[in-house]
Amino acid sequence: MADTTSNQGIPEPEGASDVIQTEYEIGQDNIDGSVGPFGFDIHNPVFVISGLAIVAFVFYTLALPEQAGAVFSWLFASVTKGFDWFFLAAANIFVIFCLVLIVTPVGKVRLGGADARPDYSYIGWFAMLFAAGMGIGLMFFGVLEPVYHMAVSEPLGVPSPFTEDGQLIPENVEAAKKMGLAATIFHWGLHPWAIYAVVALALALFSFNKGLPLTIRSAFYPILGDRVWGWWGHVIDTLAVFATLFGLATSLGFGAQQANAGLNHVFGVPIGPTAQVLLITGITSIALISVLRGLDGGVKLLSEINMGIAALLLLFVLFVGPTLLIMTDFVNGLGAYLVDLIPLSNPVGREDTGFVQGWTSFYWAWWISWSPFVGMFIARVSRGRTVREFIICVLIIPSLVCVLWMAVFGGVAIDQVLSDPATSAVKAQVIDSYNPPLSLFAMLEGLPFSGITSVIGIVLVIVFFVTSSDSGSLVIDTITAGGKVDAPVPQRVFWCVFEGAVAIVLLLSAGGLQSLQSMVISTGLPFTIVLLLMCWAIWKGLRAEQA
Amino acid sequence: MFSTIMVPVDLAHADRLGKALDCAARLAKAEGAKIVYVGVSAAAPSSVARTPEDFAERLAAFAAEQGRATGIEASSHAVTSHDPATDLDPALLRAVEETGADLVVIASHIPNVADHIWPSNGGTIAARARTSVLVVRD
């Protein structure tokens, strides 16, 4: 009998690709063994340092909450305010870089070698990259942002349609409405997805085509050479673990607050630490089942369920709300986005500094600090796609879905605010008082069956968190195992539980979540430099692949 | 009684497989059967191989070496899985069908408390495969 290969979901032997020759052997720095009956295989020192540093940071924020809060908010403010031009300029470079990759011949390079075939169908792939990349934000900001940008933040100086005392100024309405949608789409469209695409492409290329371990440091091989296997690499990977874990933990905390607000809104469940700790425990338990079931049986399945429910909610709001108006909003919003894209992304000489620093710069730093996690996850599921296909599917299609989502949720909310400002619950929760967790539920209240749709909204918030938490655990586990994707399962369980525990501890401390979120966003600054270098590395890598 | 014996191997820990390999070889000799060595890897680079085809080559080399050492007809069957840490059992069960094996010889550790949470691969294969399974304790 001849030697054979079987590809369970992954097709036949791959064509030769340009594997990088390096002395490094994957797992050479790992320590393996077992704690009691549970096996482990971890990278030394990334696992140990990141684990201990996380514990130390949590203790610091708990022991000296005021000092930590002050330090982190200072850091946050100086990063987003002092470097707003840098974030804006860098994000523009990422978008242009991605668009160039689509049209140049390097777009033909296939991730995983010339004969590789995609690991996942379009639907499964798309569901996973969307659930990991944005999911929860759409729930949290889908109503809040369009309304806020229309009425309060005044992007590009477009005036609010409301006077100080809440009177409608009819001649301002049309322009403000368009800007509300355009500015929101700007924050959720091409730029964030270009950021993810750069990281994901770098990792997929250097791992699947060049044979380097699936971990962040590998993308630096063209720049640092064999030094990436030493301290340079340890620092990069540790930073990535840090940003991912704290990003997830803070989001888990905020998600619990939103779900709690929703449960309070619908069922009168009291808002407080007890309910939120229970929610985090619940979310972590479901995530735990998902990581135990693995990539296909857990993460992919949940992502698909999630997409299904989200699509139903979207269709419901579209058809029950003023459908024709929403479709017009979609077209107008998209048009306004394209028209205002350049002024909105202009990094210098802006007069709307409140909007640029408070929103755009914050978002760019936020997407960038999430990019190691989302990028690595996207990389893992994108083998077999060509670079062109990859960029189109990671950049253009998710952007369009975000446009649609924002047009539907934001459009309905804006319509509610403008048609009856006096009684609009959205106006009360977003413009008159600033209550982000409730904005979605306030909009649903204005539509029929709000009891049912609010429950669906809560379920979606929860499931979106589960999909972030489980994919995040897989990513952290892989990084801390030195790029091994087949490390013992108890390690994933450890990270998943650790994430939930950190979220609970921070939630219970006053201001803990906010100060750590500030810290995570501050990691966006060094990572921006990292991403810029990645663009160069990708270009170099793709050219070599093509030759 | 048996014509094709499937032996799952973990190339990263091939040194721990001695007993199972030996057992399979003796059985094959006695039965005049051939052996298929099955290995499962992820598409991402691992400590064993940097690409799936590299993995397949290494597994084939391993099989050839076993064949030479024992004088038995040996071949290999490489499987690529999305998430080997959790999908090893279904991957091996499919490999039983794909190789047409009528006996599986699989190495397994002595059961401990962890097996209540994560059943051993050997145990699961024995419970689910339609063919005979010989679980060799290390």
Interface residues (C-beta under 8 A of the other chain):
Chain A: M1 A2 D3 T4 T5 S6 N7 Q8 G9 I10 P13 E14 S17 V19 E25 I26 G27 Q28 G36 P37 F38 G112 G113 D119 S207 F208 G211 L212 P213 L214 L292 R293 G294 L295 D296 G297 G298 R380 R383 G483 K484 V485 D486 A487 P488 V489 P490 R492
Chain B: T4 A12 K34 V36 S41 A42 A43 A44 P45 S46 S47 R50 T51 P52 E53 D54 A56 L59 A60 A63 E73 S75 S76 H77 A78 V79 T80 S81 H82 D83 P84 A85 T86 D87 P90 A91 R94 A95 E98 T99 N112 V113 A114 D115 W118
